[in-house]
Amino acid sequence: MAVVTNTTRRRDPGRRTPTGGGGRAVALALCLLVAGLSAGPVLGQADPASALQEAEAALARNDVPAAVALATPAADAGLVEAQLLLAGIYYRGSGVPQDYAAAARWYTLAARSGNAEAQNALGVCYAAGLGVRQDFAEALKWYRAAAEQGDPRHQFDLAAMIENGHGTAPDPAKAARWYEKAVAQGLAEAEANLGILYLEGRGVARDAERARALLSAAADKGEAKAQNNLGLMYVRGQGVAQDYPKAAALFRQAAEQGLKPAMTNLGVMYDNGFGVPQSETRAFEWYRRGGRAQSAAVPELDLTAIDAVYDSRLAPPYSGGWTVKSYESAAARGDVLAAFLLGYVHAAGIRVPRDYRIAARYYRQAAAGGFVPAMTNLGLLSFRGLGMPQDFVTGYMWLNLASAAGHAEASQLRAALRPRMTAGQINEAQDLAKRRWKKPRTGTGGDTARSADER
């Protein structure tokens, strides 16, 4: 059975729920921004604090371009809150292309002013190499600066870095002291990690009762790793009376949150009839899920099961008497909807032979005309290598542009595919998206989209 060890967690400092959208209205917004035109008010003589309030109001109504236009002069004037707002916008990449380099620049300015949130976020960027060169020593410096200001989440991040030896020699004793500070403020993740240190006697004297108390407190708060490791204590009778039913219940709680080792452990329980009725069928199912699941935060994605994303606001293909020939005539006249539909029917093989090369060609035309779902589908084809050479960088670029225009499916795909890429690939893709987003437009069909084989 598998214990879940303490690994360095990389927080998502700009996490925000993506908004929906796509289609003609979103395509128009994209065209305006690609052309470099202002989609919102520009700061005049307002003082930075007033400009920030207006920027926050614009962001609340999901007018990201206006928020950026209003917040940028305030941030340039040194207002830390405006710098944080811009950093979060660029880190999330909704309403603008995701741009970790821009986020890191704004986080740096705010961090140098002593803002703990910015300091911790900058540590995340340096630890992961997102938008900056990966540098664990620099990450540790900023994590420490943030942790010293007292936020338990920042104390946890610093402790995990120290425990795992990122930017310093591994020092579980020092890590335990930082975990203790976060535990004193009730942080479940710190309780889980400190519980493991006590269970294993690393950096602290081995103490099964202290480990049980810490893991129980974290498990009661829903911390999956604590639920799994507490379940192992009950399986082994380690510091507690052996209790298979309780262990199985804890494994199930963690498994239902997507924790892979807990799925495997629950499979063992069913395989042997420990605390649950013996069932080879259920054991096999949990073993299978344990071998394939990634995590609750990064759901498993089977790209081979996704051929194309459709725009639900459109009528089904061939509605109203349209044919392939009529679509082709309209696309030749620059109709981006017709180009998108041609791409879709060729990708899906609807009344025409499936042909990804033809699909990619028409998706490029529609994407160049600002039709956002076509960008999402180009991203999918690039990731899968269908109709074009497989290229994660180009695929991520298209998903980034579609996400910036508010396409919810693209945002979900981008989040799910990010763990498959290196930091260098992500940074390169974001740079390509940033350049394309600002590129002047010559018309609805005159700007051929950049593809994998054109880079």
QUIKA-V298290 format. One record per backbone hydrogen bond with DSSP energy under -0.5 kcal/mol. CO is the residue of the C=O (numbers start at 1). NH is the residue of the N-H. Records with the same first field share a line. If there is no record, write none. Layout:
CO=NH + NH
This chain:
3=5
5=7
9=11
11=13
12=15
22=26
23=27
24=28
25=29
26=30
27=31
28=32
29=33
30=34
31=35
32=37
33=36
47=51
48=52
49=53
50=54
51=55
52=56
53=57
54=58
55=59
56=60
57=61
58=63
59=62
62=64
63=67
64=68
65=69
66=70
67=71
68=72
69=43 + 73
70=74
71=75
72=76
73=77
74=79
75=78
78=80
79=83
80=84
81=85
82=86
83=87
84=88
85=89
86=90
87=91
88=92
89=93 + 94
90=99
99=103
100=104
101=105
102=106
103=107
104=108
105=109
106=110
107=111
108=112
109=113
110=115
111=114
115=119
116=120
117=121
118=122
119=123
120=124
121=125
122=126
123=127
124=128
125=129 + 130
126=135
129=131
135=139
136=140
137=141
138=142
139=143
140=144
141=145
142=146
143=147
144=148
146=149 + 151
147=150
151=155
152=156
153=157
154=158
155=159
156=160
157=161
158=162
159=163
160=164
161=165 + 166
162=165 + 171
165=167
171=175
172=176
173=177
174=178
175=179
176=180
177=181
178=182
179=183
180=184
182=185 + 187
183=186
186=188
187=191
188=192
189=193
190=194
191=195
192=196
193=197
194=198
195=199
196=200
197=201 + 202
198=207
201=203
207=211
208=212
209=213
210=214
211=215
212=216
213=217
214=218
215=219
216=220
217=221
218=221 + 223
219=222
222=224
223=227
224=228
225=229
226=230
227=231
228=232
229=233
230=234
231=235
232=236
233=237 + 238
234=243
237=239
243=247
244=248
245=249
246=250
247=251
248=252
249=253
250=254
251=255
252=256
254=257 + 259
255=258
258=260
259=263
260=264
261=265
262=266
263=267
264=268
265=269
266=270
267=271
268=272
269=273 + 274
270=279
273=275
279=283
280=284
281=285
282=286
283=287
284=288
285=289
286=290
287=291
288=292
289=293
297=299
298=295
301=303
302=305
303=306
305=307
310=312
311=314
316=319
318=321
319=322
323=327
324=328
325=329
326=330
327=331
328=332
329=333
330=333 + 335
331=334
334=336
335=339
336=340
337=341
338=342
339=343
340=344
341=345
342=346
343=347
344=348
345=349 + 350
346=355
349=351
355=359
356=360
357=361
358=362
359=363
360=364
361=365
362=366
363=367
364=368
365=369
366=371
367=370
370=372
371=374 + 375
372=375 + 376
373=377
374=378
375=379
376=380
377=381
378=382
379=383
380=384
381=385 + 386
382=391
385=387
391=395
392=396
393=397
394=398
395=399
396=400
397=401
398=402
399=403
400=404
401=405
402=407
403=406
404=95
406=408
407=411
408=412
409=413
410=414
411=415
412=416
413=417
414=418
415=419
417=420
418=421
422=426
423=427
424=428
425=429
426=430
427=431
428=432
429=433
430=434
431=435
432=436
433=437
434=438
435=439
436=439
446=448
451=454 + 455
452=455
